[in-house]
Amino acid sequence: MTMEHTSHPDKASPLRHLPLLIILVVAVIGYFTLRDYLTFDTLRQHRETLLAFRDSNYVGLAAVFIAIYFVIVAFSLPGAAVASVTGGFLFGLSLGTLFNVTAATLGATAIFLAARWGLGRALAARIETSDGTLKKIKTGLHEHEISVLFLMRLVPAVPFFVANLLPALVGVKFFNFVFTTFLGIIPGAIVFTWIGVGLGEVFDRGESPDLSLLWEPQIIGPILGLSALAALPIVIKAVRGKKDI
C-alpha cells in the first residue's frame, strides 16, 4: 500500500518571498547611501581612469559595466540614468545602446522573477479564482498582453520599477515580458546613450548633461507615436466590440 503526498500551493514556504524582500531592502538602503555617489560628478572625476581602462581592457570594462548596470536595475538603486549616459560615453551609440538595453532587460527580469516567485503566484492564483473586477482586468490584460506591456515601456510616465513589478503580479507570460522589455526600452535607451556620446564635450565646458532632452518634441513625438501604434490593437478591438453591440 502506497501513500501519495500532495502539495498545497497556498502553504508554500514563506522563503519564496525572500528574493523580493531582499530587493526592497537593498533598494531602500541604496537610496540613502548611494544617491550621492552614482552621479555625473563622480563620472567626471573618474573619466580619465575609465577611458584608460576601456582602451586597455575593452571587453573587461564592458562586462563590468553590464554587471553594475544590472545590479542598479535589479535592486532599483539610484543612478540608472547616469549609467545609461555612461554607456554612450564609454562605448559609443551602437554598442552603448546594446549594453544599456541588455543590462536593463536582465535587471528588469530579475525583479519580475523575484515578484512572480513570491507575491505574484499567490496573487495571480487568487485573481484566477475570483469573479470580480480583478478577474475582468486580468482577462482584458491577457487579451492584449503584448500591446499593454509595450505601452508600459514606451510611455515615459510609467516608472521602470512599476513596469517590472506589475506584470509579475498579474501573471503575464515570461517570454512576452522579456521580449517587450528589450524592444520597448530601446527608444529611450538610444536617447540617453546619445547624450552620453557627447558627454566629454559637456564635461570640458564644465557643465552637466541635460536629461530634459527626452521631453523635446522631436524626441518625445516619435516615442508617443510608437505608444499610439502599440495601443492600436486595443483601440480596434474596442471599436469592433461597440459595433457588435
KAFENZI-V248858 format. One record per helix or strand of 3 or more residues. SS is the DSSP state (H for helix, E for strand). FROM is the first residue (numbers start at 0). TO is the last residue. If there is no record, write none. Layout:
<<SS & FROM & TO> <SS & FROM & TO>>
This chain:
<<H & 8 & 10> <H & 13 & 33> <H & 39 & 44> <H & 46 & 55> <H & 57 & 73> <H & 79 & 127> <H & 132 & 142> <H & 144 & 153> <H & 159 & 168> <H & 173 & 183> <H & 185 & 196> <H & 198 & 203> <H & 210 & 214> <H & 216 & 243>>
